[in-house]
Amino acid sequence: MKLVTMAAVMSFVTKIEGDSEKFYQELAGKYPETEETFLSFAKQNKRNEKFIKQTYFGVITDTIEACYSFEGLDTGDYEFDADSDLGSTLTDIAKKALEIEDKIQAFYIRAAELSNSMMADVPRVLRKTAQKREDRKLKLKSILDKA
Amino acid sequence: MEVKTLQNYINGEWVDSKSSDLEEVRNPARDELLCHVPLSTREEVDLAVKSAKDAFHDWRNTPPVTRARYLHRLIELMEENFDELSIIQSTEHGKTIDESRGETRRGIEMVEVATGIPSLMQGFNLEDIASGIDEYGIYQPLGVFCTLAPFNFPFMVPLWFFPFAIAAGNTFIVKSSPRTPMSQVKLFELLDDIALPPGVVNLVNGATDAANQLMEHPDIEGVTFVGSTPVGRIVYRKCGETGKRVIAQCGAKNFIVIMPDANLDSSMVSLMSSFFGNAGQRCLSGTNALVVGDDVFYKEFVDKFVDAASKIRVGDGLDESVQMGPLQNLASKERVAGVIEQGVKEGAKLLLDGRKLNLVGDVPEGCFLNPTVFGNVTPDMSLAREEIFGPVASILRASDLDEALKIMDANPYGNAGSIFTTSGKSARQFQHEADVGNVGVNIGIVAPMAFFPFSGRKDSFFGVTHGQGRDVIRFFTEIKVVIQRWF
């Protein structure tokens, strides 16, 4: 699906952060050795969504270009399978999580680029959320190394 | 299913109108009947004014900081109901959900600024104007004010006025637009929840008769109006005749000057929003793109503008993939279609014909038009001179900025104007010389924030002080000068 408005982008943010949160919550139950990390990821997912929406809805009067900014943003490029496949090993799971994080990060980076003509708050919060993914990826790589 | 008839809110209570004169409120995107709105009787309007007048004495004696606390509670409720408020606006007006959210947010910002009333209405003083004698000025509320609301920003525009009015100690009557009255009803449900003293705010549904009655009523101190210039002239005259204060924010024909050094790629999103946002139904819309430069630049601009306009997705504003909603009613659509026809007859070049519909989703064609773009428009054409209030863009040319400013100056309206440029010198000249109230530099919609006045000049504004910010505090108060000596 093509995303052409900020309203649609916000709905997609809800979806990816929600799917990702559910994914990590399930993993936390399955892998006690990484429970703390995965639960912290899930908590951060919730915060990310809240923070992005809070920022956008706080400045929406000044981002009325919102209806026109996102040509070329296609959910097909960023969707992921959030099934935690509980039968897999921790190595498989960590690899899958890395793939998911790559997709989400790529989405935020592209959305930030396309929203550059809006008030700076919007692209800034999208870029920040992408940066947070980098920290998360480091932690996942560390899990992978230990597994 | 039973169709609801809206109620009035008078003296702190929801009351049915006794009027048998009802109008339909329809969702323009779906052509569905939403509710009926009564055109209130003379007695009901009188009752609202009496209720506001009766409430004034106690309310003006309520400390400003206490008055502000009511508004803090209103902000909380508006935030809690943010989505519902926005959906109602899209449903009754047709605008996209993001546009409605922007309108809701701007409405909340007005209330936020009005909570600063303990600072905003402070006076001033000078000790020892003569030995042992002091002089000071204090700002006091005046009584009952009203607003005559427009259809295009039905939720936000009354909020340009009444939070400031009641914060300053006045009481207030909102006469909503009969075309889009539902979002005010929802807002008044929230006002009912904060339990203001009865009569401080009142909502009267109605049309021209109710407006005339309010303008002529001896107990109304002042009127605020947002709407067309012909009606604004009537409001200004009538209020003058009855000695009332008035803010009349009226029609517009906003020019967007595109300099040859403008960054077109970065600007196009802003331009689309300016020309086609709210389906062109706003007094800050760009309507005349005035391109400065040679043939090559003109062609580059036209190609990019038409390409971007042709890609705008038109449909039901509640569909998140939609970028532009319908006109608010069928009569508006037919009027705008007539303007397009007239433009063709006058010799403008129709580059994109919005009458050829291309709609997203399964919606009736009823109130919809796609974006229309005319090229080779000259300043004397009606397309360039008259307010269209629809998704129609006219592209004109000027040889340089001086000529562009002359073309703008010859237009009777002076609401807003913008320049798109990378030159500080051009921007400075434009800001200094453009005879408009609101100036944008690389900004398509020059909507002043709540803490600045919403300015306007020429035929776009009648009055002295404007809505919003410190201007509107002055409008809703009168200064009293005290000279004091103690023996």
Interface residues (C-beta under 8 A of the other chain):
Chain A: M1 K2 L3 V4 T5 M6 A7 A8 S11 F57 G58 V59 I60 T61 T63 I64 E65 A66 C67 Y68 S69 E71 N116 S117
Chain B: F82 T96 I97 D98 E99 R101 G102 E103 R105 R106 E109 S266 V269 S270 M272 S273 G277 A308 K311 I312 R313 E320 S321 V322 Q323 M324 G444 I445 A447 M449
